[in-house]
Amino acid sequence: MIKIGIIGLGYWGPNLVRNFSSTEGVEIKYLCDLDPKALSGWKKMHGVKLTGDYREILRDPEVDAVAIATPVSSHYALASSALSAGKHVLLEKPMASNVRECMELIESAERKNLVLQVDHTYIYTGAVRKIKELVAAGEIGDILYFDSVRVNLGLFQHDVNVVWDLAPHDLSIIDYIMDRRCVAVSGSGVANFGGGLENIAYATLYYESGAIAHLHVNWLSPVKVRRILIGGTKKMLVFDDLEPSDKLKIYDKGVDIKNGDKDGVYKALVQYRTGDMWAPKIDGAEALKYECAHFADCVKNSKRPATDGAMGLKVVALIEAINSSIASEGQKIYMEGNYI
Ligand SMILES: NC(=O)c1ccc[n+]([C@@H]2O[C@H](COP(=O)([O-])OP(=O)(O)OC[C@H]3O[C@@H](n4cnc5c(N)ncnc54)[C@H](O)[C@@H]3O)[C@@H](O)[C@H]2O)c1
């Protein structure tokens, strides 16, 4: 049995509690929150100790692992203490507040041979796993573009802007499926209500393969949209997470370009391809259920998680660069560092 403590029981933490409660081979030993009100709802959970002090969990030699679902600004301090105490860590996205903190956490986990998994939940959805499978099998061809719209009304965060809040989902998906180096980013955004935290942002990522990715994140949209388009040289796909069924659709559409040279004038002949559309069967199980089981497997069998510290670091590096570009009115920021 892997004994685990869950720290942070606000909006997201209870989802971890629910899923770890039914994860085979895992026993929740502690639930922790600074706020007694957040703890009070769990009093009846059998065999679980409630605490307001995470250090109590770290001192317990019986505890193997912790899951941390507190605000981003506290991720580094909590994860760093947990790793120092010899505990495996499942850490919420985004991994930490900056690249340096992410690197230190990765180093600490490696030094102590501990699992450090970042909760980039989307990677564990049936749809994203299917996209990865299709891309890896060459079905889509070379990826030409990735275009995401992730907008809704709220939840305005008090400590981070909309890029920190919503873009980690797309940045982790891109990292998972693209397997290509991002060379530069640019971004623009606005804080409509002052306070310096942008509530709407647009980001463009330029890849060494020539592919381009565009992200639109917004807390001030009257409708909720969660739609990703991916265009490949062979096929195109649409992932609409709000569709109750057929979330993923593959289109056998595209263009074939034939270069002609007529009377010495360069002329490109564009031929449009419009074939079938199909919606593959995807695993509809809750992503977090799959992710909690994956964490348990990694701890038990000393495996590297699909969403490891390296992915968490790349996502944070891209967020930092997008925010630098927003601050400099859209200036292109070139990505440096061999981790990107
Ligand atoms: N994976 C996802 O899809 C997803 C979705 C939502 C939120 N999140 C992430 O989850 C994290 C938490 O977000 P949230 O919306 O639940 O925030 P929240 O503010 O609703 O909850 C955070 C909780 O942590 C507690 N807390 C803070 N510091 C603590 C400490 N030192 N010890 C114990 N408890 C402490 C607070 O009292 C609060 O109850 C963030 O990193 C966020 O990005 C992830």
The ligand as a MOL file (V3000), in Angstrom:
LIG
                    3D

  0  0  0     0  0            999 V3000
M  V30 BEGIN CTAB
M  V30 COUNTS 44 48 0 0 0
M  V30 BEGIN ATOM
M  V30 1 N -5.2030 19.9550 -13.2130 0
M  V30 2 C -6.2330 20.7640 -13.4200 0
M  V30 3 O -6.9880 20.6480 -14.3870 0
M  V30 4 C -6.4690 21.8700 -12.4260 0
M  V30 5 C -7.7180 22.4920 -12.3330 0
M  V30 6 C -7.8750 23.5010 -11.3840 0
M  V30 7 C -6.8140 23.8760 -10.5810 0
M  V30 8 N -5.6130 23.2580 -10.7190 0 CHG=1
M  V30 9 C -4.4560 23.6480 -9.9130 0
M  V30 10 O -4.6810 23.2490 -8.5550 0
M  V30 11 C -4.0100 24.1690 -7.6950 0
M  V30 12 C -5.0280 24.6890 -6.6780 0
M  V30 13 O -6.0310 25.3960 -7.3630 0
M  V30 14 P -7.4810 25.5980 -6.7010 0
M  V30 15 O -8.2970 26.2290 -7.7500 0
M  V30 16 O -7.9450 24.3280 -6.0620 0 CHG=-1
M  V30 17 O -7.1400 26.6690 -5.5520 0
M  V30 18 P -7.9840 27.0080 -4.2690 0
M  V30 19 O -7.5320 28.3670 -3.8230 0
M  V30 20 O -9.4350 26.7590 -4.4900 0
M  V30 21 O -7.4990 25.9280 -3.1850 0
M  V30 22 C -6.2160 25.9150 -2.6350 0
M  V30 23 C -6.3010 25.3690 -1.2150 0
M  V30 24 O -4.9680 25.2140 -0.7260 0
M  V30 25 C -4.9570 25.5980 0.6550 0
M  V30 26 N -3.5850 25.9260 1.0320 0
M  V30 27 C -2.8060 26.9520 0.5960 0
M  V30 28 N -1.5650 26.8910 1.1430 0
M  V30 29 C -1.5520 25.7870 1.9260 0
M  V30 30 C -0.5630 25.1900 2.7540 0
M  V30 31 N 0.6500 25.7010 2.8930 0
M  V30 32 N -0.8990 24.0710 3.4430 0
M  V30 33 C -2.1490 23.5320 3.3260 0
M  V30 34 N -3.1260 24.0660 2.5640 0
M  V30 35 C -2.8370 25.1730 1.8730 0
M  V30 36 C -5.9210 26.7760 0.7170 0
M  V30 37 O -6.3870 26.9920 2.0440 0
M  V30 38 C -7.0220 26.3270 -0.2490 0
M  V30 39 O -8.0580 25.6310 0.4310 0
M  V30 40 C -3.4160 25.2610 -8.5850 0
M  V30 41 O -2.0780 24.9640 -8.8310 0
M  V30 42 C -4.2270 25.1470 -9.8620 0
M  V30 43 O -3.5070 25.5830 -11.0170 0
M  V30 44 C -5.4370 22.2600 -11.5970 0
M  V30 END ATOM
M  V30 BEGIN BOND
M  V30 1 1 1 2
M  V30 2 2 2 3
M  V30 3 1 2 4
M  V30 4 1 4 5
M  V30 5 2 4 44
M  V30 6 2 5 6
M  V30 7 1 6 7
M  V30 8 2 7 8
M  V30 9 1 8 9
M  V30 10 1 8 44
M  V30 11 1 9 10
M  V30 12 1 9 42
M  V30 13 1 10 11
M  V30 14 1 11 12
M  V30 15 1 11 40
M  V30 16 1 12 13
M  V30 17 1 13 14
M  V30 18 2 14 15
M  V30 19 1 14 16
M  V30 20 1 14 17
M  V30 21 1 17 18
M  V30 22 2 18 19
M  V30 23 1 18 20
M  V30 24 1 18 21
M  V30 25 1 21 22
M  V30 26 1 22 23
M  V30 27 1 23 24
M  V30 28 1 23 38
M  V30 29 1 24 25
M  V30 30 1 25 26
M  V30 31 1 25 36
M  V30 32 1 26 27
M  V30 33 1 26 35
M  V30 34 2 27 28
M  V30 35 1 28 29
M  V30 36 1 29 30
M  V30 37 2 29 35
M  V30 38 1 30 31
M  V30 39 2 30 32
M  V30 40 1 32 33
M  V30 41 2 33 34
M  V30 42 1 34 35
M  V30 43 1 36 37
M  V30 44 1 36 38
M  V30 45 1 38 39
M  V30 46 1 40 41
M  V30 47 1 40 42
M  V30 48 1 42 43
M  V30 END BOND
M  V30 END CTAB
M  END
